[in-house]
Amino acid sequence: MIPDANVNMSMKTLRTISRIVIGLVFIFSGFVKGVDPMGTMFRIEDYFIAFHMEWAMPTALVMTILLSTVEFTLGWLVLLNIRMKIVTWVLLLIISGFTVMTFFDAIYNPVPDCGCFGDAIILSNWQTFFKNVVLLMLTLVIVFTRKHAVTMMKVHTQNAIALTVIALFALFCIYSYNRLPVIDFRDWKVGDKIIERPSGQDKTTLEYRNKMTGELRELLPKDLPWQDSAWMSQWQFVETRTEKTVFTGPVLHITDSTGADVTGNFIENPHFQFILVSYDLSKVNRKALVKMNEFSRQAEADGYSFIMLTNGLNDAIEKFRNDNHVPYEVYDADDIELKIMIRSNPGLILMKNGVVVAKWHFHDFPDYGQVKSKYLEAK
């Protein structure tokens, strides 16, 4: 084989490898965003807030569907070698934009997790930037070898495939937004064991040295005998130490109107426990609440606990209860954890002894009789 042929073969191989890698990455990235569009929407809203663009918040859902569909479609077009003369330049434009944006993310850290792979794979901003640098290099390979972009498919066939992927995946995103994710990458999945965790407060200790012996002693601030003048004269303050509390897994704290932590009462309930979740009362689906009012009455009549978790001040919660004739107790929790618990506003969770038994989007809220026969009375 002549040298030029060897070079051409090597370039074609390199181009094929680049196409496969980029195609698979874009398909995966688009899918994990599209399977959980509400989670992606929350990330886009975080960016709007970080860059003081609150005026753009109403566009977050449209941008979510658009971004997910573009990534997923580009991935398939690159992988199948479809319309590459156009796709190559679109791909270069998008990857270049992502690389620049994630560089500034890594430098200034406006949002800790960009959500490029949804909740399936969590990357730091620097990891995301370097990932995009690699993708940019592979894209440049595709750009510089574009003369090798040969396909046997006719143009109208390629167009038909592209339009079909766009339409089907956009519909999938819309469906996923109106239902719970078909694949859940977060905590609080059905079957997860939720363990009550201690308060997330950092531990602070005070270190003192005995002036005579040099002995070092660590004390909690509440244990410092500051009123004992004799002790204080014998010991010299050295430094304050703070141990950061690090948690893995879900961290939920439920508080009542007095501020008391009542998490264990419900999360560790050995019997069936219904939890209605609303991360934002101003956006909650009112029609679904009406159904849950009757649902909760029937559940509590059978001896099952039914509560609601939301994020709000006591006055706002009380007004909500009065306006909607709510018969169940409403407790406060962090809105971030509420968004993680269920992608629905409101959403219903059934637990038992700390285990998530079932979850429902408000579009799929069941009748109490259905839940009773399937779960509560199941052998």
Secondary structure, DSSP 4 states (H G I P E B T S, - for coil): --HHHHHHHHHHHHHHHHHHHHHHHHHHHHHHHHTSHHHHHHHHHHHHHHTT-GGGGGGHHHHHHHHHHHHHHHHHHHHHT-SHHHHHHHHHHHHHHHHHHHHHHHHH-SSS---TTTTTS---HHHHHHHHHHHHHHHHHHHHTGGG---SS-HHHHHHHHHHHHHHHHHHHHHHHTS--SS--SSS-TT-B-------PPEEEEEEEETTT--EEEE-GGG--TT-HHHHHHEEEEEEEEEPP---S-----B-TT--B-HHHHHT-SSEEEEEEES-GGG--HHHHHHHHHHHHHHHHTT-EEEEEE---HHHHHHHHHHTT--SEEEE--HHHHHHH-SSSSEEEEEETTEEEEEEEGGGPPPHHHHIIIIIS--
